[in-house]
Amino acid sequence: MHLVRTNSENKDFINLVKQLDAYLKITDGDEHDFYNQYNNIDVLKNTIVAYLENKPVGCGAFKEYNTTSVEIKRMFTLSETRSQGVATKILEALENWAKEIGYKKCILETGIRQVEAVQFYKKNNYQLIPNYGQYVGIENSLCFEKELI
C-alpha cells in the first residue's frame, strides 16, 4: 500500500469522495442534506489517498477545528478493500501529519447508523465525547476524540 499526502484538488480524492457521498446518501436517509452541508471538500488542505497496485482505494482528510485540534473528515475505503487495514493506515497517517504540524487532538463525527465506522474508531482508541459544534442535539450523530501522543 502506498499513501499520498495531497489536498482536495486531487482527482483520485475527489472520485473517492463521490463514492463516499453516494454511500452516505443511503445510510443518512432524510438527514443527508443536513450532514452534507458540512462536508464541502474545497476547504480541505490535508488529504490522504491510499493506493493498492496504483489503484486509489481509500481516502481521509483533516481540517483545523481550533488551535489544538483537527477534525477528521471524509474517511472512506472501497468496499472490496475493506478489512485489509487500509482505513487504519489512512487514519494513522492523518494523526501523524496533524501531530507533525503541532496539533494535540483529533475529533470527528460519524453517524449512529454507520456501525462499521463506530467500531473502527473505537478500535483505534477514539473515545466517545459529547456532540460538538453543529452536531449538538443531533440524535443520529456520535462524536469522538483522540489525544495525539
N, C-alpha and C positions, 0 to 999 in steps of 0.2 A: 504494500500500500504506500502511496505517495501523497503527502499533504502539501497543499499550496496555500500560502498566505496571499490574499488578494483583497479586492473590495467589491462593492455591489455592482460594479460595471462589468465584472467577469461574466462572459456568455454562459459558461457552464453553471455558475452560481445562479444566474437568472433562470435558466431552464430547470434546475432542480427545485427552485422556489416555486415555479409554476406548478410542478407536480405536488409539492407540499400543499399549496393553496387548494388544489383540486381535492386532495385528501381531506383537508380541514373543512372544506365546504360541506362535505358529507358528515363528518363527525360533529361539527359545531352546530349543524342544523340551523334553526331560526336565529341563533346568536352569531352566525358567521360574520354578518356585516359589522356588528359591534367590535369583534376581535380584529377583523381585517383592517379597520381604520388605524390600528396601532402597529401594523406590520409593513409599513412602507419601507422598501429596501433602499431607496436612494439616500437615506441618512446613514447607511452602514458603511463605515470605512475599514472595518476589521472583519473580514470574512475568510473562511477556510473552505476549500473544496478538496474532497478526498477522491483519489483515483485508484482504481484497480485495473491493471493491464491497460493503462492510458484511457480508461473509460470513467467519466465522473459518476460516482456512486453515492456521494453524501456531501452535506454541507452544514455549516453553522456560522454564527456571527455573534458579535457583541457590540453594544454601544454604551457610551458612558451614561450612567444613571445619576451619579453625583461624583464628587471629587475622590471618593474612596471606593466606589462600587461600579461595576458594569452589569448590564442586563444581557443575559444570553438570549439570542433570538434565532429564529429560522433554522432550528436543528431538524435535519431530515436525512434519512437513508433510504435508498431504493429498496423496495420490498424483497427483491431477490438477493440482496446482500445483507439483510438483517441477520442478527445473531452471529456475525463474524467479527465483531469488535470495532466496526467502522465508526459508529457513533461515539464510543468511548474514546477512541483515538482523537476524533474531532474535538470532543469536549475537553480532553486533557490539553490539547494544543491551544484551544481558546483560553483556558485557565492560565496556562504558562505565558501566553502572549500578554494577557491582561496584567499578570504579575510582573513581567518584564518592564512594562511601562508604568508601574507604580500603583496599581490598584490592589486593594486588600480583600475584596469580597466580590462574589458573583451572586446575582439574584436572577430569578426567572419566574415566569408564569406558564402554566400548562393547564389544559382542560381536564376536568374530573373524568370525562369520558375517554380520555387518552390514557388508558390503563397501562399500556406498554411504556409510555413516556414517564408516567408517575413512578413505576417500578424502576425504570432506568435511572432517574435522578436520585432516588433513594439508594440504589445500589452504588451510585457514585458519590455518596456521602453528602448529598444535599438534604438540608433539614427543612421541614415544613415551617413556614412563618405566617403571620397574619398577612392577608392580602394588602398589597401596597398600591399607591397611585390610582390609576383608573380602574383597578381590579377590586378596590374596596367595595364590599356589598354585592359582588358578583358571585352568586352561589356556585356556578359551574367552574370557577377559577380556583386553582391551587397555586400558591406561591411558595418558592423555596429559596434558600440561600446556602452559600458555602464560603467559609473563610479560606482565603488563599494563604497557605503557609509556606 
